[in-house]
Structures are given as C-alpha cells and as structure tokens.
C-alpha cells in the first residue's frame, strides 16, 4: 500500500483492504459521521492551514492524504464502501454560516449518500437560519468550538440547542482540546449546555481528545450523548494524545453510542488505518459492527439493506 500522506487517493489495494474489513464483519458498508466536504475554495484554505502548521494543528506536520478534487474524493469514499457520510463544514467567524448552509443544501441534493449537513455560529439571527436549515432537511449539524473560538454555552446559542434537541437533529461538536487547546474547549462549557438541554443529541468529535475520560463521563451521564472515533487510536494520535488503557472497558459499555468518524479527506494517513486502529482495541466484532455501521444507521434512520452472510 502507498505510504501515509502521499497526497493521492486510495489505491486499488487500499480500497480492497477497506472493503475486506467491513465484509468480514458481515456489514453492507460503513457509516462515517465525520467527513469533510465544503466549497472548494474553503477546503483549499483549510488545506493551506494544515500545510502551514498553524497553531490549531499543534504545530504538527499534517500532510493531506486525499488531496484531490471533489469528484475524485466522492469516488474514493464510495469505492471504500461508505454508504453514508457527512459534509462537516464550519465557519471561523460571524457571517459565514448561512452561506455555508446554502452551499450544503445544493451539495446534499446532488449527493444523495451524503447526510445533509449544516453549521452555526453564535451571532444575531442564528436561530432563524438554523430553523431554516432544519426545515430544508438538515440531518446533522457541525459545531467547531476550537476553530470558531466561541463558547458553546453562549446565550445566543441557547435557543438553538433547544431547537435541535426538540427536532432530534444530532450535532457533531469539536469541543475537546486536541490537537491544541482553545479558549472554550474542554468538557466544562459542554457540560453547561447539556445541563440545560439534556436531550440534545450531541456527538463529541474525536472522542473528546485529549479529555477522553471527561467526555466519557458526560456520555455516561446523558443518554443522548455520543462520541465519534475520528483520529482516535491511530498511531498519529496515540503519539499526540494516547487513549488511557484503563478506559477501554468504558468504550465497550458505551458500544451503542460510539460512532465511526475519520476526518476524510483531511487525514495524514490512510483511511484504512482508522479501521485497523479500532480493530486493535480488541473489543470484539459485535462492537465493531455497531461502531462502524449499526449505531450511525440507527441514529440517522438509514434503511437497513440485507446484511452480507
């Protein structure tokens, strides 16, 4: 297989490896709740940021493995057998979210296997455009506390969290302090949100890296809190923020609320490496089936095709 960070899309050998992974488990494919599709000029600015080793990357070398145009990226993720994925997009300042949501409406219409994704920012009018996105069919929201540098407990967002909790629309939130801490990252602000809105379907991105155990605490306290696996357990992340071995049994106990996430295409290694990292945990095939397909399919109400024998 090709080496990590080569800047090309999946080789035939890697595609076969990914497909063998889920076929061995008897799954119809993968459900990946944390992938990035956004306007091309925005995505390329994101890539430029990673190339420049900005402070939000913790100064780490971060080669983009799947650096190609949108059509090729879509072809690659489909060849991997990902039957549902997201378009995680996010603003870094006020005035961007509504425009990004408009782009996402069109992307969802022309990409039926992408779960219609929307975003938000604490600004006047946020409740109105979040309601508009929900009415247009948004199935998941992305909130990036680190990049946006905002407090998720901001009073401007309070009615939004209530709206999304009532609508049952999940929110994938980057709220952990990895790879570099922000002013409002960490479990404290999120705990304030959940205390006010305990039914919010919050998906903690990256398992809350590096505050893994604090976010596991929140998941154990609130039945609608979930965590995605994005980058967790890979060799890259284990060097940066190793997951505590003593907490692995808690992953088993939350096996119905852990969701596959990868950060495709913005990862500095192969897609299959995330799957192998989950397998190495030794939590069993039933756990892998739930994490890699069943939990996401259930959360988003995906039709269940006949599983492979």
N, C-alpha and C positions, 0 to 999 in steps of 0.2 A: 504494500500500500504506500501511497505517497506520504511524504513527511508532513508534519504539522506546519501550518502557516504558509503553505506554498502559494496561496492566492488563486488556486484553481478550484473548480467544483469537483464533486465526488467522482472518483474514478469508478470504472465498472466493478473493480474488486471491492471497493468500499460499499458501493450500492448493494452488492451481493451480501456483504457482511451484515449490513443493517437489516436486510430482508431476512436473512437466516436467523437473526436474533429474535425477531417477532414471530416468524414462522415456527421456530422451535417451541415457542410458548403457546402455540395454537391460537394466535391472535389474527384478526383481519387487517392489522396495520397498527399504526401508532397515533396517539392524540398528543400533540405538542402544544401546550398552552402558553409558551413563551418564545415566540419567534418574531423577528422584526421585518416588517415591510412598511415603507413610508415613501413620501415623494422622493424621487431620485436625488434632487439637489440637497435635500435634507439629509438623506442617508449618506451621501458622499461627504457632507460636512462632519457627520458622526465618524466616518472612517478617517477623515483627516485628523480629527481629535485623537483617535486611538493611535494613529501613526505618530502624532506629535508627543505622545507620552504625557498627556495633560494630567493635572492633579487628581481628577476623578478616576483615573486608572491606577492611582497609587504609584505612578512613575514606572509601571511595568511595561516591558515590551509586549505588544499586543497585536501580532500580525493577524489580519482578517483572512481566515481560511477560504471563505466562499465569496470572494470579491468578484462579482460579475454583474451583468445587467439583470433586470427584474425577470425577464422571461427565462433566463438560464437558472436563476435561483428558484423560481417556481418549478421548473422542470426537475431540478435536483431534489427538492424536498418531496416531490411526488414520486420520483424514482425510488427514494428511500422507503416509500410506503406510508408516508404520513397522511392519514385520511382527513385530519382536521388540524388546523394551525391558526395562529393569530397574527395580527399586524400591530404589534406593540409599538406605538408611536407616542411621543410626549413633547410638550413644549418646555423650553427653558426660560420663558418669560411670558408676561401677560400679552394678550392679543394674538397668540398663535393657535390656541386650542381649537377655536371654532373653524379656522381654515384647515387644520389637520383633519378635523372630523368631516369636513366636506370632501376632502380627498378620500377618506376612508369609506364613505358611502359609495363612491364610484368603484373603488377597489373591490369592495365586497360584492357589488353587482357583477363585476366581471371575473370574480374569483370565488366560485361557489363553495370551494372547500376551505376557504378562509372564514373563520368566525368573525363577523363584523365587529371591529374594534374601534373604540372611541377613547378620548382622553379629556383632561380637565386641568384647570389651574385656578388658584384662589384669586378671583378677580370679580368685579361687578359684572353681573349677567351670567355667571357660571351656572346658576340653577336653571336658567332658561335654555341655554344651549345643551346642557346635559339632558334635560327633559326632551328637547328636540331630537337628540341622538337616540334616546331610548325609543321614542315614537317612530324613528326611522329604522328601527330594528337592531340597534347595537346590542350585542350579546355579551360583551366584556369590555371593561374599561381598563386603561393603563394609567397609573399614577406613579410618577418618579420623583420622590421626595429629595433624592440626592441631587439630581440634575436641576430640578426646578428650584431647589433651595427654599422650600416652603414647609410650613408646619401643617401636617395633615389635620391637626386639631384646630386650625384656623376657623374662626366663626363664619367666614364666608363659605366654607365647605360643609358646615354642619347640616344645612338643609339638603345638600347634595347627597351626603351619606345616608340620610333618612330616605330620600327618594329612591336611591339604588337598593337599599335594604328592602323597602316596600315592594319594589319591582322584581327583586330576586336576581338582579344582574351582578355577576361577580366583578370584583376589582382586583387586578394584579398590581400590587404595590411594591416598588423597590423602596424599602424602608430600613433595611439593615445598613450597617456602616461599612460594608465592603464594596469595592476594594479600597475606598478611602472614606473616612467619616465626613459627614456634612453637619451643618448646624442643627438640623432637625431629624437626623437619622437615629436609629436605635428604637428599642421597644417602648420607651416612655410615651411619646406622642401617639403612637398607635393604640396603646392601652387606653388612653383618654378617649379616642374615637370609639373603641369597642365598648367602653363603659356606657357611652351614650347611645350606641347603636349595636347592641349585641347580636342582632340578626343580620348584620352586614356580611355578605359573602366575600370575605377578604381572602385573597390568595397572596401569601407572603413570598415574594420573589427570592430566589437563591437560598431558600430555607432560612432567610434572615441572616445570612453570612455577615459578619462572624459571630453575631449574638445568637447562635443557633438555639441554645437551651432556653434563652429568654422567650424566643418566639415559639418554641415547643410548649412552653408554659401557657402562652396565650391560646394556642390551638387546643390544649387540654382543658382550658377553662371555657372556651367559647366553641360551641358545636358547629358553627358555620365558618370557622377559620380553617384555611387550608394552606399548604406550603408547596411551592414548586421546587424542582430539583436543579434548576438552572445553574450549571457550572459546578455544583457541589460534588464532592468526592473525586473529581478528576485530579490527575497528577498536578495540573496547573494550580488548582485551587487549594489542594492539600498542602502545597508549599507555602501558600499565602495565608490560609486560614483553615487549618485542619479541623475536621469534624471530630468532636470528642468521642472516643470509642465507647465510653460508658453510656452515651446517649443513644446508641444504636437500638437497644430494645424499645425505646420510645418511638422510633420510626416504625417499628413493627406494630406497636399499639395504635398508631395513627395511620395504619395502612390503607384505610378507606378515604383519607384526606391528604395524601401526598400525590402530587401530580407531576408528570413528566414536563420539564421545561429544558430548553437547550441554549437559547440566545442565538440560534441560527439567524443570519449568516455571520454574526459578529463575534465568532469564537476563534481563539488562537490554536485550535487543534481540530481533529476530525469529529464529525457528528457521532460516529460510532463509538468514540472514546467515552462520551457521556453514558451510553448504554452499557458499555463494559464496566464503567465505574459503579453503576447501580448493581450490576450482577455480582461484582466483587464483594458487596456488602454481606452476601450470604444470607439474605432474609427470605429466600425461597421463591419458587416460581409463581406461587399464588400472589405474593406481594408484588412481584414484577408485573404480572398481568394487570393487577389493579392500578399500579402506578403508571404504567406505560399505555394503558388504554381504558380500562373499565371506569376509573374514577373521573377522568375527563369526559368520557362519553356520557356518564350519568349526570355530571354537573351541567352539561350543555344540552342534554336531551337528544343526543345523537341516535339516529336509527342504528340498531344492532344487527349487522349482517351476520349470516351464519358463520360461526367460528370454524376455523380450519380443524380438521381431525388430525 
